[in-house]
Amino acid sequence: QVQLQESGPGLVKPSQTLSLTCTVSGGSIETNYYYWSWIRQPPGKGLQWMGAITASGSTYYNPSLESRSSISRDTSKNQFTLQLSSVTPEDTAVYFCAARYGQGGFNLAQDFHEYDYWGRGTQVTVSS
């Protein structure tokens, strides 16, 4: 059974960089056709796809966040990470890592019900 677990600081100060790690067990992040995403949900708002990394290491980002985002991976640890720079209080949200199978004709940023695996989420608050 594939399990995803987010980890990282729950409180970050404005202007700093948020760093989160997703540890995957029960399956390899190098599995073909799988996309490994970061998704967040601000208080009272819907889910927002942030970006993803593929089995081969290619990355994709939400254009609204691309300038501040960086997703990377460590295959030896079966982990992938998110770094979000220059954070503000508007970045306060529950952050999820999630994964889904896909080949074509799908939308990582909208079809959230199609995701196969989800972490439990971790609350991150940006405050001074």
Protein Blocks (a to p, Z undefined) as FASTA:
>chain_A
ZZdddeddfbdcehiacddddddehiafkbghiacddddddehiacddfbdcdfkopacd
dfklmmmgccdddfknopacdddehiafklgccddddddddfbhpafklmmmlpmbdceb
jaddddZZ
